[in-house]
Amino acid sequence: MSLLTHLPRHRQLVCRQCLHNRRQALPLALSKRSITTKQDAEQIRRAEWETQARRIRSGAQKSMLTVLEERGFVKDVAGGRKALDWLLTEKRIGAYVGVDPTAPSLHVGHLLPLMALYWMYFYGFNTVTLFGGCTVQIGDPSGRKTARTRQGADVQAMNVQSIEAQLRKLWIHVKCLGIKHRYPIQTSADNHQKVLDNGSWLKGLTAVDLMKDLGSGMRLGAMLSRDSVRQRTESGDGMAISEFCYPLFQAYDWWHMYSQKGVQLQLGGSDQYGNICAGMDAVNHMRKLRRGENERQVDEDVLTATFGLTTPLLTTASGEKFGKSAGNAVWLDQTMMSSFDLYQYFLRTSDDDVERYLKLFTFIPIDYIYLVMEKQRKDAGKRVAQHLLAKEIVELAHGAASAKKAEVAHKEAFSDGTRTFSLSALRKTLSNGTIVDVPTSSNMIEPTESDRALKLTDYKRGFIAATQAPSTATDSSIDDVANSVVTIPSTLLRVGTFPRILHAAGLVASRNEGHKLIKSKGAYVVVPNSGTVENPHGLKWEQVPEGTSIDPNHYLVDWEALVVRSGKSKFQVCRIISEERFEAEGMTCPGWEDFKAKRAEQAAAGKDQ
Ligand SMILES: N[C@@H](Cc1ccc(O)cc1)C(=O)O
């Protein structure tokens, strides 16, 4: 906990443990009077750090790197593991994670390096989350097989604005979670935690200066041998000079923050390894050039050296890509993915993955995670670990109030394992649920010059609609439901059309797969009026019966909703509306165009006869 020195003395809320630590850490003279001057604060910070270092050296506390490794954050360390472990114990260095605002929101994949950085914050390091207001205009080729499509200046400006706000919001939630989990955040200093835009220094940098200083120290051989460059040249697609030079800009960021803020460590996803190594070389070169430091000092002094740390690429235990829902990214922005859906995405985590995710995506102390996992193994059906994971992530991304609401909505919806579904929860979902029309074209909806006034939220909605998997997808990797409510025209509800409905609801990738799901007894539907005396509003699930004589209309709840489920917990609430309204509002759903085409064909054939 911080010492909250700006508050009057009686409001400095410090828990007993912190008070004890603080007394131990403070030089006697300081602990007796109130802390006022900057030097005092600095002295306390130093004393706090020294106490922590002593505890780590004596084995009473785990080192920073050990914590990161134990929780699964470390794939590669550039610069040497042992040296980094030592440095992180001895010196309160600066560390940073950068993201390019290529979309209006971060997605869960971004969280990995960010979480590692947040842990460093709890340990007292000076931390920077950087957004690439300038680098996004160039486009990082790392890990990409093709060049990015160029975005309009308006789109870019909105993305930058949105990502900056999101990074700031995440920090607020991180601090709240830190307090909740009782991490002793050390006395804050000006540079303890910052959100920076690389535009603020790259914009003023001239091309000549970049090439003269930094460019002269970067070797072509190393840059050419990078995977992203090799792949493109080998595939014949080639690469633009701008993309090829991208690492120079990222390297300059680091040099800027190294020289101004003592940032010695960069964290990033595994695709950033090349950029990070290029940055380390560049910083060394600049140190020799600008500061006139001698070669040996730069190459050998660990206390001033730079290091890189990459986080692993996440896949689920069954080998699928992590962070995709129905083929789309799992966004952290609430207007692009509701708290309900984000919660549901993580609630579906398999038992094999959940422990790993709890370590990576939550700040829950590791011993508590082990306890939860014991409980989980005893009664896996309750999914305690998954609920905990889902709630913590929503709390991190959307805040505590949203997390609580999402938890209640889910627990109510599945009040008895996955067997009952309460009417009130369903009604709530129907009234809150975002109805996202799946667009007919996969073109990005980009605001034009004349659309300058377009609000950010509208833009985000447009973005999410445009980047959804196309409605006619037959991609069998669709294993998820992205929205709380989908809208389906009543025309699709005919005797024998359950496979079509499962497809329209997004639970399966085609009508054929719908058939298969029903046949394998994996499809369920909520039965209306199935409450009991004890639980009159509870709704029960029933297996969708096989056969062509089943009428989905018999399962309509409140005459407006059909709730279908695939397997254990993948469910979808479908709002049923008339075809006229569906068409008038320009909506569509998987299989709809196909259905209409067939209907027209049949009508034409009927006329011919
Ligand atoms: N290149 C990074 C983002 C980044 C930008 C600037 C930096 O200084 C660091 C990282 C990415 O695409 O993920």
The ligand as an SDF file (V2000), in Angstrom:
LIG
                    3D

 13 13  0  0  0  0  0  0  0  0999 V2000
    5.9340   -2.6790  -32.0960 N   0  0  0  0  0  0  0  0  0  0  0  0
    5.0760   -2.9810  -30.9880 C   0  0  0  0  0  0  0  0  0  0  0  0
    4.5140   -1.7710  -30.3370 C   0  0  0  0  0  0  0  0  0  0  0  0
    5.5640   -0.8400  -29.8130 C   0  0  0  0  0  0  0  0  0  0  0  0
    5.6720    0.4380  -30.3190 C   0  0  0  0  0  0  0  0  0  0  0  0
    6.6570    1.3000  -29.8620 C   0  0  0  0  0  0  0  0  0  0  0  0
    7.5360    0.8400  -28.8920 C   0  0  0  0  0  0  0  0  0  0  0  0
    8.5400    1.6820  -28.4320 O   0  0  0  0  0  0  0  0  0  0  0  0
    7.4380   -0.4270  -28.3680 C   0  0  0  0  0  0  0  0  0  0  0  0
    6.4490   -1.2740  -28.8650 C   0  0  0  0  0  0  0  0  0  0  0  0
    3.9420   -3.8950  -31.4600 C   0  0  0  0  0  0  0  0  0  0  0  0
    3.5760   -3.8280  -32.5880 O   0  0  0  0  0  0  0  0  0  0  0  0
    3.4030   -4.6310  -30.6920 O   0  0  0  0  0  0  0  0  0  0  0  0
  1  2  1  0
  2  3  1  0
  2 11  1  0
  3  4  1  0
  4  5  1  0
  4 10  2  0
  5  6  2  0
  6  7  1  0
  7  8  1  0
  7  9  2  0
  9 10  1  0
 11 12  2  0
 11 13  1  0
M  END
$$$$
